[in-house]
């Protein structure tokens, strides 16, 4: 099966569970194909956790869910050295981070100390406990969810962690027709139970390698960089997109081209992904933030201002 045929089958399988939101399915696949992590930001009950579980089942990889709470400790995620009373020796007991898909549910409910436990894992694919470094399984990616409306008992994600998410997406409420289809599909059974594995870990790694082979011409790459640099020069932005964010943008553009069945990227790829990849990386000035400016609207305005290559 070719990459295009496999990706088309995966999209159909995901859409059979999350009906009426092809854009959310596409964005999630883009994040996975680019080899990064995805932040699902939306109100409860719209299918964020179901989407993550469906993805893990389609790729036949291990998925571990961790409910983030204020009393969660770093060792609850990474693991810890445990004493064996029989011989007085310590052995490392792995935490839930040693998986392929880590579903960090309501990640902003954990303390900053616990949130920071994921930084090394998300950036380098490893964790260090008591001076010993442990490699994580491959592939490894984090799907984190958070509720943007409720702020009581939450801790905002720091910029360093937000920068490690390739993109941020919102599932949103379904249309009336999609909601009706959801109700009827779940009348007797959960569609997730009918999802069949279509690939495995090595197949996913092969798709991620294929992304890196997508051609990005110099004029398209320069266009991407001009959009990134425009975020740093905007008067309403206190902190623009970092070089790491530019590289994540580049990978996402390659992923979109592959998902569309192309071996090359276009300026349309750069424009389409600007909000999803860049908006959550911006730190707005207090005047803009308290004046009601939304980061997505700011990115859209920046993209309109940057000249598109011919």
N, C-alpha and C positions, 0 to 999 in steps of 0.2 A: 504494500500500500504506500502510495506517495505521501509526501508531507501535506500536500493540499487536500488529498482525500481524507487523511487522518484528522486534520484540523476541522474539516467540514463535519465529519462524524462526531467529533468532540463537541462542537458547537450545537449540533442537533440534540445531543444527549443532555447537555447542560440546559438548553432551552426547554426541554421536555419537563424539567422540574421547576425552573424559574421561567414561567411563561410570560410573554408580553414585555420582556426587558432584554432584547438582544444587545443593546448598548452596554448594559452591565456585564453580560456574559463576555462580550468582546474585550472590554477593559480588563476584566479579570484574567482572561487568557493572555492578553498583552503583557501584563505584569509577570505572569508565570514564565512566558516564553523569553522575556528579557532577563530572566535569572534573578529577579529582585523580589521585593516584598510589597504587599498591597494593603492599604488602609481602607476599610469599608466603613464609611461614616454615614450613619442614617439612624432614624428612629427605630425603636424595637418593633419586631414583628413583621418586617418586610422581606425576610428571607436571607439575611446575611450569613447566618450559621448554616442554613441549608445549602446555600451556594458553595460554601467552603467544603462541606461534607460531600457534595456531589462531585466536585472537582477531584477530591482525593479518591473517590470510588472509581471515577473514569480512568484515572492514571494508575489505579491499583497500587497506591503508595500508602504508607502508614500516616494516619492523621491523629494527632493528639490535641484535645481541647483543654485549655486551662481557663478557668473562670477567675479573672483578676479581681481582687478585693483589697481593701485597705490594709488588712492584716497579712497579706501574702508576702513571703520573704524571698530573697534571691535564691536561697537554697531550695525552695519549693519548686523552682523552675530549672535551675542548673544541676542540682544534686549536691551531695555532701559526702565527706569522709565519715564513715560509720565504724564504730568500735565493735570488734568481735570479742565478746567477753571470754570466749573459750581459750583463745591464745593471746589476747591482748594486742592484736594487730588491727590496723585501720584498712578499710577497703572503700573504694569509691562507688557509691550507688548513684547511678545516672538519674537525672531528673527528666521531666517530660519534654525538655528541649531537644533531646536526642530522638528525633523523629524526622519525617520528610516534610510534613505539613503541620506547622504549629498554629492552631487556631487560638489566638489570644483574645478571648472574649471580654469586651469592655475594658480594654487595656488602660484607659485613663482613670480607672478606679483604684489602681495600685499606686503605692507611694513612688516618688521619684527614684528612691534607692532601688526598688524592685524593677521599675521600668528600665533603669540603666543596666540591669543584668543582661538584657537582650542586645546591648549595643555591639559587643564583640561578636556575638553569634550572627547578627544580621549583616555585619560588615565583612567579617573574615571567615565565617563558616566554622567557627571553633569557639570553645569556652575554656577559660582558665580558672581552676579551682585549687587553692592552696599551692600556687606556683606551678601546677602541672597543667599542660595544655591538652585538651581532648578534642579531636576532630569530630565534627557532626556528620551524620549520614548525607549522602548525595543522592538526589537533589534535596536541598533544604530551602524552604521559604516560609515566611511568616504571613499569615492572614490575620490582621488585627481589626477588631471592630470597636467602635465607640459611638455613643449617642451625643450628637452635637447640641441637643436642646437642653438636656438635664445637666446642671453643673454642680448640684449639691453632692458632696462626698466624692468629688473627682479631682484629679491633678492633671493640668494641661500637659500634653506631651512637649518636651523640650525641642528646640530647633534641631539639635544634633540627632534626635531620634526621628523626627519628621523627615529629615533629609535622607534617611535610610530607606524610606518607602519610595519605590519607583513611581507609584501613582496613587491617587486617592479617588475613590469612586463612591457613588451613591446609587443604591438600588431603586429607591423611590416607590411610591404607591402604584399598583397596577391600574390599567384602565378598567372600565366596567366589563368589557368583553374578556380581558385577561383574567380579571377576578372571577368572573363566571366560569371560565374554563378551569381555573384552579379549584373552585368548589366542586365542580362535577368530576374532575380527575381524582379528587380525594374522597369521593363518596364512599368507596369501598376499600381503598388501599392508598398507601403513600407512594407516589411515583418514584421516589428515591429508591424504594425497594426493587424496582424494575430496572434500575440503571445497571448496565453491564460494563465491566472493565474493557476499555478499548486500547489501552497502552500500558506500559510499565515504566519504572524508573529509568532504565536505559533508553527507552524510546523518548521520554521527556528530555533527557540529556542530549539526545540526538537532535531534537527540535531546537533546543537552545543553542546548539552548535550551528545549526542551519541559519539561525538568526544572524550570527556573526558573519555569515557569508553574503548577506544581502549588500548589494552595492549602494554606497552613498556617495554621490559625486561631490566634488569640492564646492560647487556653487550651492548645493543643498545644505552641506555641512556649515558653510559660512552663513547661510541664512539662519540656520538653527542657532549659531553662536551670536548673531546680531540680536535675535529675540532674547537670548539669555542676558546679554550685556545690557539690553534696554531695561531689564528689570532692576539692574544695579544703579542705573542713572535716573530712574523715575523719582520725582520729588515726593511722592506719597509712599515710597518704599524705604524703610530704614535698613533692611538687610535683603539683598537680592539673592539670586540663585547661585549656588556654589559650583566649582568645577565638578564635584561629584554629581550634582544635580544635572549639569550639562551632559555628563556621560550617561546618566540614567535616561535623559531625554533622547540621546542618540540611539541607545539600545531599544527604547520603546518605538522610535521611528522605524528602525529595522524590523521590529516585531510586527508592526502594523502592515508593513509591506509584505512580509511573509504570509501573514494571515489573509491578506488580500490576493495571494497567489502570484505576487510579483517578485522578481529577483533584484529590484532596484527601488530606492525610496524617492519620493517626490515632495515638493513643497506642501502639497495637501496633507501629507502625513505629519509634517511639522506643525501645520496650523491646527489640525484636528486634535492633536494630543497636548497642545500647549496648556490648557486649563487643568487637565487631569494630572500632568506631570509637574507643572511649575507652581500652581496656585498655593498649595499647602507649604511650599518652601519659602514663601515671602513673609517677611515681618514688616507690617505696615507701620507708618509713623502714628503716634498717638492721635494726631489731628485727623488722619484718614480713618483710623480704626474707630474712634468715637464719633466720627462724622457719618458713620454708616456705610463706608466704602467696603465692598466685598472683594476678596482677593481674586475670585473668578472674573468679576467684571473688569478688574484692573488688568489682568492678563489679556482678556479679549481686546481691551483698548490698546495695549502694547502691540499685540499681533497686527492689528489694523494699521498701526503707525509704521511698522517696519516694512520696507520695500520688498516685494516678492521677486525672486529671480525668475527670469524667462528661460 
